[in-house]
Amino acid sequence: MKILVVGGGGREHATIKSLTGEGREIFCAPGNGGIGALATNVPIKATDIEGMVDFCKKENIDLCVVSPDDPLVLGMVDAMEEAGIRAFGPKKDAAIIEGSKAFAKDLMKKYGIPTAAYEIFTESAKAIEYVEKMNKFPVVIKASGLALGKGVIIAENLEEAKSAIHEMIDNGMFGASSSKIVVEEFLTGTEVSVLAFTDGKCIKPLTSAKDHKRALDGDKGLNTGGMGVIAPNPVYTKEVEERAVREIMIPTMEAMNKEGRTFKGVLYFGLIITEEGPKVIEYNCRFGDPEAQVCLSLLKTDLLSVMNAIIDEKLADVEIETKDGACVCVMMVSGGYPGSYEKNKLIEGLDENGQCEDFYVFHSGTTMKDGKYYTNGGRVLGLTYIGEDLQSAQDHVYKNIDKISFEKSFYRKDIGGKRDGI
């Protein structure tokens, strides 16, 4: 069986690792240095829909897994299906749940799905007037479109809010993605990431996770695409999960059906557990990154069987089993990230397959030259380990993390919580 995975980051590396099996030939476009040890990298840009379709036809690909948000929002799954190619992921009309935060917020309001109070703006003056009337800080300001996980600013006061609004709407901080913004109340609580499989008929969540978005220890610094993640999330108890499934997940699936936008694929729920119960911060239309690295590492069920069941709308027939223990992933990133950073730094401590005996290394931003691995992005490596519990997994990663290094690399030292002596 021939499988093409679209994308080239840690999420795709984790997906490919879970898809490997006897009789399966895997390609990845564009892939990265570490992915090359498991799959054949193909130099096609992830958003090149025509190029991907042509490659699938030429290579007689049996399944195309469209992984990143951009090609999903652009309609790559639609194009694949129109060409007679079996594809995994939501169609364009369903992927809008991530492609437009304005759409997602309006969907939640319409169907009574718990979320923060908000308003949508395309004019900075009206947005500032709304913030002034709110007179409650912090306040959350989001670019409505895709922004690589960085399109959210938490303003601590009116001046910061005004600056963020002007930068987004008037100065195009995130290009067309911030021409429309969402201004919403700041919710207090603990955040939880939940990835869920759905075929539009039923929804089955994976292990919960906790992402660490801020660049620096103690949740300080700028927002990033994710500095590390743990699974399961300790605050996501069975009681909270049952309430989230009942009040958020099933209603979201049903809302998309009622809107004529049936969602088939992986639906990511960014939740916050407040005193009033779980509420939605955001949706994603695909595996989160780096959540995929821990959640798929803990998945016992064959991922290919799950994907096929979703495509065929037979997910109810598949049992989602997970491994015991807890998983920790710490991201090693380039100096300067999430701002400007240098590439092409030699990575020390990896074997010929881009791995280390002390944990599994998911490659997010690497390239391979002459048998050696070099940095090729802001987030470079996800160092991942499954332990008996969170503490043992965390201790193991941090005990061995310095066996891998590259010039100007850094990482958070508190993924999973502050440790003794740190």
BASEMAR-443298 format. One record per residue (C-alpha): residue number from 1; residue in one letter; x, y, z. Coordinates in nm, 3 decimals. Layout:
BEGIN
@num NUM, residuo a, east X, north Y, up Z
...
//
This chain:
BEGIN
@num 1, residuo m, east 0.000, north 0.000, up 0.000
@num 2, residuo k, east 0.129, north 0.346, up -0.092
@num 3, residuo i, east 0.059, north 0.638, up 0.143
@num 4, residuo l, east 0.140, north 1.007, up 0.095
@num 5, residuo v, east 0.152, north 1.232, up 0.402
@num 6, residuo v, east 0.135, north 1.603, up 0.319
@num 7, residuo g, east 0.350, north 1.830, up 0.536
@num 8, residuo g, east 0.697, north 1.843, up 0.680
@num 9, residuo g, east 0.700, north 1.899, up 1.056
@num 10, residuo g, east 0.687, north 1.714, up 1.386
@num 11, residuo r, east 0.317, north 1.641, up 1.346
@num 12, residuo e, east 0.385, north 1.468, up 1.016
@num 13, residuo h, east 0.680, north 1.277, up 1.161
@num 14, residuo a, east 0.454, north 1.150, up 1.441
@num 15, residuo t, east 0.181, north 1.060, up 1.191
@num 16, residuo i, east 0.423, north 0.867, up 0.973
@num 17, residuo k, east 0.569, north 0.680, up 1.270
@num 18, residuo s, east 0.214, north 0.568, up 1.359
@num 19, residuo l, east 0.139, north 0.469, up 0.998
@num 20, residuo t, east 0.446, north 0.255, up 0.940
@num 21, residuo g, east 0.381, north -0.116, up 0.898
@num 22, residuo e, east 0.452, north -0.417, up 0.686
@num 23, residuo g, east 0.354, north -0.372, up 0.323
@num 24, residuo r, east 0.321, north 0.006, up 0.355
@num 25, residuo e, east 0.534, north 0.239, up 0.145
@num 26, residuo i, east 0.519, north 0.596, up 0.275
@num 27, residuo f, east 0.601, north 0.923, up 0.102
@num 28, residuo c, east 0.607, north 1.268, up 0.261
@num 29, residuo a, east 0.583, north 1.601, up 0.082
@num 30, residuo p, east 0.789, north 1.802, up 0.145
@num 31, residuo g, east 0.908, north 1.610, up 0.454
@num 32, residuo n, east 1.223, north 1.692, up 0.651
@num 33, residuo g, east 1.559, north 1.544, up 0.749
@num 34, residuo g, east 1.430, north 1.314, up 1.022
@num 35, residuo i, east 1.121, north 1.202, up 0.832
@num 36, residuo g, east 1.356, north 1.074, up 0.560
@num 37, residuo a, east 1.450, north 0.782, up 0.785
@num 38, residuo l, east 1.091, north 0.650, up 0.771
@num 39, residuo a, east 0.955, north 0.777, up 0.440
@num 40, residuo t, east 1.063, north 0.901, up 0.098
@num 41, residuo n, east 1.067, north 1.281, up 0.097
@num 42, residuo v, east 0.915, north 1.445, up -0.209
@num 43, residuo p, east 1.002, north 1.811, up -0.288
@num 44, residuo i, east 0.647, north 1.941, up -0.331
@num 45, residuo k, east 0.524, north 2.242, up -0.133
@num 46, residuo a, east 0.247, north 2.145, up 0.112
@num 47, residuo t, east 0.005, north 2.395, up -0.043
@num 48, residuo d, east 0.072, north 2.286, up -0.404
@num 49, residuo i, east -0.261, north 2.112, up -0.461
@num 50, residuo e, east -0.207, north 2.046, up -0.831
@num 51, residuo g, east 0.143, north 1.910, up -0.767
@num 52, residuo m, east 0.018, north 1.676, up -0.495
@num 53, residuo v, east -0.266, north 1.542, up -0.711
@num 54, residuo d, east -0.027, north 1.483, up -1.002
@num 55, residuo f, east 0.217, north 1.298, up -0.776
@num 56, residuo c, east -0.062, north 1.077, up -0.638
@num 57, residuo k, east -0.171, north 0.986, up -0.989
@num 58, residuo k, east 0.183, north 0.919, up -1.107
@num 59, residuo e, east 0.273, north 0.700, up -0.808
@num 60, residuo n, east -0.069, north 0.533, up -0.777
@num 61, residuo i, east -0.103, north 0.649, up -0.418
@num 62, residuo d, east -0.368, north 0.453, up -0.226
@num 63, residuo l, east -0.418, north 0.708, up 0.051
@num 64, residuo c, east -0.327, north 1.076, up 0.083
@num 65, residuo v, east -0.318, north 1.207, up 0.440
@num 66, residuo v, east -0.351, north 1.586, up 0.432
@num 67, residuo s, east -0.200, north 1.694, up 0.761
@num 68, residuo p, east -0.138, north 2.075, up 0.788
@num 69, residuo d, east -0.404, north 2.343, up 0.818
@num 70, residuo d, east -0.315, north 2.545, up 0.506
@num 71, residuo p, east -0.379, north 2.276, up 0.241
@num 72, residuo l, east -0.691, north 2.160, up 0.426
@num 73, residuo v, east -0.835, north 2.513, up 0.430
@num 74, residuo l, east -0.741, north 2.552, up 0.063
@num 75, residuo g, east -0.935, north 2.238, up -0.030
@num 76, residuo m, east -0.672, north 1.972, up -0.099
@num 77, residuo v, east -0.897, north 1.689, up 0.020
@num 78, residuo d, east -1.169, north 1.808, up -0.219
@num 79, residuo a, east -0.920, north 1.808, up -0.507
@num 80, residuo m, east -0.796, north 1.460, up -0.420
@num 81, residuo e, east -1.145, north 1.315, up -0.408
@num 82, residuo e, east -1.240, north 1.484, up -0.735
@num 83, residuo a, east -0.939, north 1.314, up -0.892
@num 84, residuo g, east -1.050, north 0.976, up -0.757
@num 85, residuo i, east -0.779, north 0.962, up -0.488
@num 86, residuo r, east -0.868, north 0.839, up -0.140
@num 87, residuo a, east -0.786, north 1.117, up 0.107
@num 88, residuo f, east -0.795, north 1.170, up 0.483
@num 89, residuo g, east -0.889, north 1.505, up 0.634
@num 90, residuo p, east -1.181, north 1.747, up 0.632
@num 91, residuo k, east -1.300, north 1.908, up 0.312
@num 92, residuo k, east -1.265, north 2.282, up 0.259
@num 93, residuo d, east -1.615, north 2.365, up 0.382
@num 94, residuo a, east -1.544, north 2.187, up 0.711
@num 95, residuo a, east -1.183, north 2.304, up 0.753
@num 96, residuo i, east -1.320, north 2.659, up 0.787
@num 97, residuo i, east -1.371, north 2.575, up 1.155
@num 98, residuo e, east -0.999, north 2.656, up 1.188
@num 99, residuo g, east -0.956, north 2.875, up 0.881
@num 100, residuo s, east -1.189, north 3.139, up 1.023
@num 101, residuo k, east -1.202, north 3.208, up 1.395
@num 102, residuo a, east -1.496, north 3.436, up 1.322
@num 103, residuo f, east -1.686, north 3.142, up 1.172
@num 104, residuo a, east -1.598, north 2.920, up 1.468
@num 105, residuo k, east -1.713, north 3.176, up 1.726
@num 106, residuo d, east -2.039, north 3.238, up 1.543
@num 107, residuo l, east -2.096, north 2.862, up 1.519
@num 108, residuo m, east -2.054, north 2.826, up 1.895
@num 109, residuo k, east -2.288, north 3.117, up 1.964
@num 110, residuo k, east -2.554, north 2.978, up 1.729
@num 111, residuo y, east -2.552, north 2.629, up 1.879
@num 112, residuo g, east -2.493, north 2.717, up 2.244
@num 113, residuo i, east -2.145, north 2.568, up 2.271
@num 114, residuo p, east -1.969, north 2.725, up 2.573
@num 115, residuo t, east -1.698, north 2.976, up 2.483
@num 116, residuo a, east -1.577, north 3.325, up 2.576
@num 117, residuo a, east -1.790, north 3.635, up 2.503
@num 118, residuo y, east -1.662, north 3.807, up 2.188
@num 119, residuo e, east -1.715, north 4.047, up 1.898
@num 120, residuo i, east -1.572, north 4.048, up 1.544
@num 121, residuo f, east -1.417, north 4.354, up 1.378
@num 122, residuo t, east -1.266, north 4.467, up 1.050
@num 123, residuo e, east -1.217, north 4.831, up 1.158
@num 124, residuo s, east -0.962, north 4.921, up 1.427
@num 125, residuo a, east -1.160, north 5.220, up 1.562
@num 126, residuo k, east -1.467, north 5.007, up 1.635
@num 127, residuo a, east -1.254, north 4.733, up 1.793
@num 128, residuo i, east -1.084, north 4.986, up 2.021
@num 129, residuo e, east -1.419, north 5.136, up 2.116
@num 130, residuo y, east -1.541, north 4.788, up 2.213
@num 131, residuo v, east -1.233, north 4.726, up 2.429
@num 132, residuo e, east -1.278, north 5.062, up 2.600
@num 133, residuo k, east -1.640, north 4.978, up 2.681
@num 134, residuo m, east -1.538, north 4.633, up 2.811
@num 135, residuo n, east -1.283, north 4.798, up 3.041
@num 136, residuo k, east -1.174, north 4.454, up 3.162
@num 137, residuo f, east -0.821, north 4.324, up 3.126
@num 138, residuo p, east -0.650, north 4.116, up 3.017
@num 139, residuo v, east -0.835, north 4.093, up 2.686
@num 140, residuo v, east -0.768, north 3.846, up 2.403
@num 141, residuo i, east -0.718, north 3.968, up 2.046
@num 142, residuo k, east -0.703, north 3.707, up 1.768
@num 143, residuo a, east -0.639, north 3.718, up 1.396
@num 144, residuo s, east -0.939, north 3.544, up 1.240
@num 145, residuo g, east -0.734, north 3.360, up 0.977
@num 146, residuo l, east -0.443, north 3.116, up 0.996
@num 147, residuo a, east -0.126, north 3.253, up 1.157
@num 148, residuo l, east 0.099, north 2.954, up 1.234
@num 149, residuo g, east -0.027, north 2.937, up 1.592
@num 150, residuo k, east 0.098, north 3.289, up 1.665
@num 151, residuo g, east -0.208, north 3.501, up 1.583
@num 152, residuo v, east -0.319, north 3.557, up 1.942
@num 153, residuo i, east -0.221, north 3.851, up 2.163
@num 154, residuo i, east -0.322, north 3.877, up 2.527
@num 155, residuo a, east -0.331, north 4.248, up 2.606
@num 156, residuo e, east -0.279, north 4.336, up 2.972
@num 157, residuo n, east -0.403, north 4.694, up 2.942
@num 158, residuo l, east -0.571, north 4.939, up 2.703
@num 159, residuo e, east -0.247, north 5.058, up 2.542
@num 160, residuo e, east -0.139, north 4.702, up 2.461
@num 161, residuo a, east -0.484, north 4.630, up 2.321
@num 162, residuo k, east -0.480, north 4.940, up 2.099
@num 163, residuo s, east -0.134, north 4.850, up 1.971
@num 164, residuo a, east -0.235, north 4.492, up 1.892
@num 165, residuo i, east -0.550, north 4.601, up 1.711
@num 166, residuo h, east -0.365, north 4.858, up 1.499
@num 167, residuo e, east -0.087, north 4.610, up 1.419
@num 168, residuo m, east -0.332, north 4.342, up 1.310
@num 169, residuo i, east -0.593, north 4.538, up 1.117
@num 170, residuo d, east -0.408, north 4.849, up 0.998
@num 171, residuo n, east -0.052, north 4.722, up 0.961
@num 172, residuo g, east -0.125, north 4.367, up 0.844
@num 173, residuo m, east 0.069, north 4.198, up 1.123
@num 174, residuo f, east -0.046, north 3.857, up 0.996
@num 175, residuo g, east -0.128, north 3.959, up 0.640
@num 176, residuo a, east -0.482, north 3.892, up 0.521
@num 177, residuo s, east -0.533, north 3.666, up 0.823
@num 178, residuo s, east -0.560, north 3.967, up 1.054
@num 179, residuo s, east -0.776, north 4.189, up 0.831
@num 180, residuo k, east -1.060, north 4.053, up 1.045
@num 181, residuo i, east -1.007, north 4.004, up 1.419
@num 182, residuo v, east -1.189, north 3.853, up 1.714
@num 183, residuo v, east -1.183, north 4.041, up 2.045
@num 184, residuo e, east -1.291, north 3.822, up 2.335
@num 185, residuo e, east -1.296, north 3.806, up 2.713
@num 186, residuo f, east -1.001, north 3.647, up 2.890
@num 187, residuo l, east -1.105, north 3.323, up 3.055
@num 188, residuo t, east -0.938, north 3.207, up 3.376
@num 189, residuo g, east -0.868, north 2.838, up 3.420
@num 190, residuo t, east -0.645, north 2.553, up 3.305
@num 191, residuo e, east -0.607, north 2.482, up 2.934
@num 192, residuo v, east -0.650, north 2.135, up 2.788
@num 193, residuo s, east -0.587, north 2.011, up 2.435
@num 194, residuo v, east -0.804, north 1.725, up 2.311
@num 195, residuo l, east -0.764, north 1.563, up 1.971
@num 196, residuo a, east -1.070, north 1.371, up 1.858
@num 197, residuo f, east -1.139, north 1.142, up 1.564
@num 198, residuo t, east -1.476, north 1.195, up 1.397
@num 199, residuo d, east -1.652, north 1.068, up 1.086
@num 200, residuo g, east -1.949, north 1.300, up 1.129
@num 201, residuo k, east -2.153, north 1.023, up 1.292
@num 202, residuo c, east -1.958, north 0.965, up 1.612
@num 203, residuo i, east -1.664, north 1.128, up 1.785
@num 204, residuo k, east -1.385, north 0.951, up 1.975
@num 205, residuo p, east -1.124, north 1.155, up 2.165
@num 206, residuo l, east -0.760, north 1.057, up 2.216
@num 207, residuo t, east -0.563, north 1.109, up 2.536
@num 208, residuo s, east -0.586, north 1.467, up 2.664
@num 209, residuo a, east -0.278, north 1.689, up 2.655
@num 210, residuo k, east -0.136, north 2.011, up 2.794
@num 211, residuo d, east 0.053, north 2.237, up 2.554
@num 212, residuo h, east 0.301, north 2.502, up 2.669
@num 213, residuo k, east 0.272, north 2.794, up 2.425
@num 214, residuo r, east 0.487, north 3.063, up 2.587
@num 215, residuo a, east 0.853, north 3.070, up 2.484
@num 216, residuo l, east 1.008, north 3.100, up 2.830
@num 217, residuo d, east 0.992, north 2.916, up 3.162
@num 218, residuo g, east 0.704, north 3.005, up 3.391
@num 219, residuo d, east 0.479, north 3.072, up 3.090
@num 220, residuo k, east 0.662, north 3.395, up 3.014
@num 221, residuo g, east 0.757, north 3.545, up 2.679
@num 222, residuo l, east 0.587, north 3.540, up 2.340
@num 223, residuo n, east 0.336, north 3.284, up 2.214
@num 224, residuo t, east 0.487, north 3.011, up 1.996
@num 225, residuo g, east 0.361, north 2.714, up 1.801
@num 226, residuo g, east 0.429, north 2.507, up 2.114
@num 227, residuo m, east 0.738, north 2.462, up 2.333
@num 228, residuo g, east 0.640, north 2.124, up 2.467
@num 229, residuo v, east 0.347, north 1.910, up 2.571
@num 230, residuo i, east 0.242, north 1.640, up 2.816
@num 231, residuo a, east -0.026, north 1.371, up 2.802
@num 232, residuo p, east -0.254, north 1.300, up 2.972
@num 233, residuo n, east -0.346, north 1.637, up 3.121
@num 234, residuo p, east -0.385, north 1.591, up 3.500
@num 235, residuo v, east -0.678, north 1.834, up 3.529
@num 236, residuo y, east -0.882, north 1.656, up 3.262
@num 237, residuo t, east -1.059, north 1.413, up 3.492
@num 238, residuo k, east -1.313, north 1.155, up 3.380
@num 239, residuo e, east -1.591, north 1.383, up 3.504
@num 240, residuo v, east -1.459, north 1.680, up 3.307
@num 241, residuo e, east -1.412, north 1.464, up 2.997
@num 242, residuo e, east -1.769, north 1.336, up 3.009
@num 243, residuo r, east -1.899, north 1.691, up 3.038
@num 244, residuo a, east -1.676, north 1.813, up 2.751
@num 245, residuo v, east -1.792, north 1.531, up 2.525
@num 246, residuo r, east -2.158, north 1.596, up 2.613
@num 247, residuo e, east -2.156, north 1.978, up 2.604
@num 248, residuo i, east -1.886, north 2.055, up 2.347
@num 249, residuo m, east -1.765, north 1.770, up 2.126
@num 250, residuo i, east -2.090, north 1.603, up 2.022
@num 251, residuo p, east -2.267, north 1.942, up 1.981
@num 252, residuo t, east -1.981, north 2.066, up 1.760
@num 253, residuo m, east -1.999, north 1.758, up 1.537
@num 254, residuo e, east -2.377, north 1.794, up 1.512
@num 255, residuo a, east -2.353, north 2.169, up 1.449
@num 256, residuo m, east -2.123, north 2.113, up 1.153
@num 257, residuo n, east -2.365, north 1.853, up 1.016
@num 258, residuo k, east -2.656, north 2.096, up 1.048
@num 259, residuo e, east -2.455, north 2.363, up 0.867
@num 260, residuo g, east -2.397, north 2.119, up 0.577
@num 261, residuo r, east -2.026, north 2.107, up 0.660
@num 262, residuo t, east -1.982, north 1.751, up 0.789
@num 263, residuo f, east -1.640, north 1.719, up 0.947
@num 264, residuo k, east -1.444, north 1.398, up 0.882
@num 265, residuo g, east -1.093, north 1.378, up 1.022
@num 266, residuo v, east -0.919, north 1.497, up 1.336
@num 267, residuo l, east -1.095, north 1.778, up 1.522
@num 268, residuo y, east -0.880, north 1.956, up 1.779
@num 269, residuo f, east -1.049, north 2.112, up 2.079
@num 270, residuo g, east -0.853, north 2.379, up 2.262
@num 271, residuo l, east -1.039, north 2.389, up 2.592
@num 272, residuo i, east -1.014, north 2.583, up 2.917
@num 273, residuo i, east -1.152, north 2.440, up 3.238
@num 274, residuo t, east -1.321, north 2.730, up 3.418
@num 275, residuo e, east -1.522, north 2.745, up 3.740
@num 276, residuo e, east -1.832, north 2.719, up 3.520
@num 277, residuo g, east -1.700, north 2.411, up 3.341
@num 278, residuo p, east -1.510, north 2.344, up 3.015
@num 279, residuo k, east -1.526, north 2.608, up 2.741
@num 280, residuo v, east -1.378, north 2.626, up 2.390
@num 281, residuo i, east -1.083, north 2.855, up 2.324
@num 282, residuo e, east -1.031, north 2.740, up 1.966
@num 283, residuo y, east -1.080, north 2.460, up 1.715
@num 284, residuo n, east -0.821, north 2.315, up 1.478
@num 285, residuo c, east -0.908, north 2.103, up 1.176
@num 286, residuo r, east -0.612, north 1.863, up 1.219
@num 287, residuo f, east -0.368, north 1.712, up 1.468
@num 288, residuo g, east -0.213, north 1.974, up 1.692
@num 289, residuo d, east 0.164, north 2.014, up 1.691
@num 290, residuo p, east 0.327, north 1.916, up 1.928
@num 291, residuo e, east 0.018, north 1.743, up 2.072
@num 292, residuo a, east 0.034, north 1.482, up 1.796
@num 293, residuo q, east 0.378, north 1.376, up 1.916
@num 294, residuo v, east 0.251, north 1.267, up 2.259
@num 295, residuo c, east -0.104, north 1.160, up 2.171
@num 296, residuo l, east 0.001, north 0.941, up 1.880
@num 297, residuo s, east 0.289, north 0.800, up 2.083
@num 298, residuo l, east 0.028, north 0.682, up 2.334
@num 299, residuo l, east -0.211, north 0.548, up 2.068
@num 300, residuo k, east -0.222, north 0.168, up 2.066
@num 301, residuo t, east -0.478, north 0.128, up 1.784
@num 302, residuo d, east -0.338, north 0.118, up 1.430
@num 303, residuo l, east -0.373, north 0.472, up 1.294
@num 304, residuo l, east -0.433, north 0.351, up 0.939
@num 305, residuo s, east -0.736, north 0.148, up 1.048
@num 306, residuo v, east -0.876, north 0.458, up 1.220
@num 307, residuo m, east -0.824, north 0.677, up 0.914
@num 308, residuo n, east -0.989, north 0.425, up 0.683
@num 309, residuo a, east -1.284, north 0.392, up 0.921
@num 310, residuo i, east -1.331, north 0.769, up 0.924
@num 311, residuo i, east -1.323, north 0.794, up 0.546
@num 312, residuo d, east -1.579, north 0.510, up 0.521
@num 313, residuo e, east -1.789, north 0.655, up 0.807
@num 314, residuo k, east -1.742, north 0.340, up 1.016
@num 315, residuo l, east -1.557, north 0.490, up 1.313
@num 316, residuo a, east -1.815, north 0.342, up 1.551
@num 317, residuo d, east -1.672, north -0.002, up 1.469
@num 318, residuo v, east -1.317, north 0.089, up 1.583
@num 319, residuo e, east -1.204, north 0.087, up 1.945
@num 320, residuo i, east -0.952, north 0.362, up 2.025
@num 321, residuo e, east -0.703, north 0.206, up 2.267
@num 322, residuo t, east -0.420, north 0.394, up 2.439
@num 323, residuo k, east -0.105, north 0.285, up 2.618
@num 324, residuo d, east -0.056, north 0.313, up 2.992
@num 325, residuo g, east 0.168, north 0.579, up 3.140
@num 326, residuo a, east 0.238, north 0.941, up 3.054
@num 327, residuo c, east 0.425, north 1.105, up 2.769
@num 328, residuo v, east 0.638, north 1.422, up 2.768
@num 329, residuo c, east 0.768, north 1.608, up 2.462
@num 330, residuo v, east 1.015, north 1.895, up 2.503
@num 331, residuo m, east 1.082, north 2.112, up 2.199
@num 332, residuo m, east 1.439, north 2.214, up 2.127
@num 333, residuo v, east 1.423, north 2.538, up 1.929
@num 334, residuo s, east 1.647, north 2.786, up 1.750
@num 335, residuo g, east 1.779, north 3.090, up 1.936
@num 336, residuo g, east 1.553, north 3.390, up 1.868
@num 337, residuo y, east 1.238, north 3.184, up 1.808
@num 338, residuo p, east 0.951, north 3.279, up 1.775
@num 339, residuo g, east 1.117, north 3.590, up 1.632
@num 340, residuo s, east 1.404, north 3.585, up 1.381
@num 341, residuo y, east 1.650, north 3.297, up 1.403
@num 342, residuo e, east 1.937, north 3.141, up 1.211
@num 343, residuo k, east 1.920, north 2.812, up 1.022
@num 344, residuo n, east 2.176, north 2.556, up 0.904
@num 345, residuo k, east 2.324, north 2.478, up 1.248
@num 346, residuo l, east 2.482, north 2.132, up 1.282
@num 347, residuo i, east 2.289, north 1.913, up 1.527
@num 348, residuo e, east 2.510, north 1.706, up 1.755
@num 349, residuo g, east 2.403, north 1.384, up 1.930
@num 350, residuo l, east 2.180, north 1.221, up 1.667
@num 351, residuo d, east 2.251, north 0.884, up 1.505
@num 352, residuo e, east 2.231, north 0.814, up 1.132
@num 353, residuo n, east 1.851, north 0.786, up 1.158
@num 354, residuo g, east 1.816, north 1.116, up 1.338
@num 355, residuo q, east 1.744, north 0.945, up 1.668
@num 356, residuo c, east 1.885, north 0.917, up 2.021
@num 357, residuo e, east 1.869, north 0.602, up 2.235
@num 358, residuo d, east 1.730, north 0.793, up 2.533
@num 359, residuo f, east 1.402, north 0.914, up 2.376
@num 360, residuo y, east 1.223, north 0.932, up 2.043
@num 361, residuo v, east 1.322, north 1.240, up 1.844
@num 362, residuo f, east 1.047, north 1.391, up 1.629
@num 363, residuo h, east 1.194, north 1.628, up 1.370
@num 364, residuo s, east 1.007, north 1.954, up 1.318
@num 365, residuo g, east 1.260, north 2.171, up 1.137
@num 366, residuo t, east 1.563, north 1.978, up 1.011
@num 367, residuo t, east 1.740, north 1.898, up 0.690
@num 368, residuo m, east 2.001, north 1.633, up 0.609
@num 369, residuo k, east 2.326, north 1.701, up 0.423
@num 370, residuo d, east 2.607, north 1.452, up 0.367
@num 371, residuo g, east 2.472, north 1.221, up 0.634
@num 372, residuo k, east 2.443, north 1.493, up 0.900
@num 373, residuo y, east 2.142, north 1.679, up 1.037
@num 374, residuo y, east 2.110, north 2.059, up 1.038
@num 375, residuo t, east 1.850, north 2.301, up 1.170
@num 376, residuo n, east 1.596, north 2.431, up 0.920
@num 377, residuo g, east 1.329, north 2.602, up 1.129
@num 378, residuo g, east 1.235, north 2.768, up 1.456
@num 379, residuo r, east 1.110, north 2.457, up 1.631
@num 380, residuo v, east 1.369, north 2.195, up 1.550
@num 381, residuo l, east 1.329, north 1.875, up 1.755
@num 382, residuo g, east 1.065, north 1.722, up 1.982
@num 383, residuo l, east 1.232, north 1.499, up 2.239
@num 384, residuo t, east 0.966, north 1.253, up 2.350
@num 385, residuo y, east 0.947, north 0.979, up 2.611
@num 386, residuo i, east 0.677, north 0.760, up 2.770
@num 387, residuo g, east 0.717, north 0.691, up 3.142
@num 388, residuo e, east 0.514, north 0.514, up 3.408
@num 389, residuo d, east 0.383, north 0.854, up 3.515
@num 390, residuo l, east 0.432, north 1.222, up 3.436
@num 391, residuo q, east 0.714, north 1.272, up 3.685
@num 392, residuo s, east 0.922, north 0.980, up 3.558
@num 393, residuo a, east 0.873, north 1.080, up 3.194
@num 394, residuo q, east 0.967, north 1.441, up 3.267
@num 395, residuo d, east 1.272, north 1.343, up 3.472
@num 396, residuo h, east 1.395, north 1.109, up 3.198
@num 397, residuo v, east 1.373, north 1.368, up 2.920
@num 398, residuo y, east 1.548, north 1.641, up 3.118
@num 399, residuo k, east 1.815, north 1.404, up 3.249
@num 400, residuo n, east 1.917, north 1.320, up 2.893
@num 401, residuo i, east 1.821, north 1.628, up 2.692
@num 402, residuo d, east 2.169, north 1.782, up 2.681
@num 403, residuo k, east 2.299, north 1.483, up 2.488
@num 404, residuo i, east 2.160, north 1.668, up 2.185
@num 405, residuo s, east 2.265, north 2.021, up 2.097
@num 406, residuo f, east 2.318, north 2.279, up 1.827
@num 407, residuo e, east 2.448, north 2.635, up 1.830
@num 408, residuo k, east 2.211, north 2.880, up 2.006
@num 409, residuo s, east 1.960, north 2.607, up 2.088
@num 410, residuo f, east 1.727, north 2.648, up 2.385
@num 411, residuo y, east 1.433, north 2.477, up 2.547
@num 412, residuo r, east 1.194, north 2.530, up 2.833
@num 413, residuo k, east 1.299, north 2.358, up 3.155
@num 414, residuo d, east 0.948, north 2.326, up 3.300
@num 415, residuo i, east 0.743, north 2.129, up 3.049
@num 416, residuo g, east 0.505, north 1.935, up 3.269
@num 417, residuo g, east 0.561, north 2.160, up 3.567
@num 418, residuo k, east 0.843, north 2.312, up 3.770
@num 419, residuo r, east 1.093, north 2.051, up 3.890
@num 420, residuo d, east 1.288, north 2.041, up 4.215
@num 421, residuo g, east 1.607, north 2.242, up 4.197
@num 422, residuo i, east 1.510, north 2.419, up 3.874
//
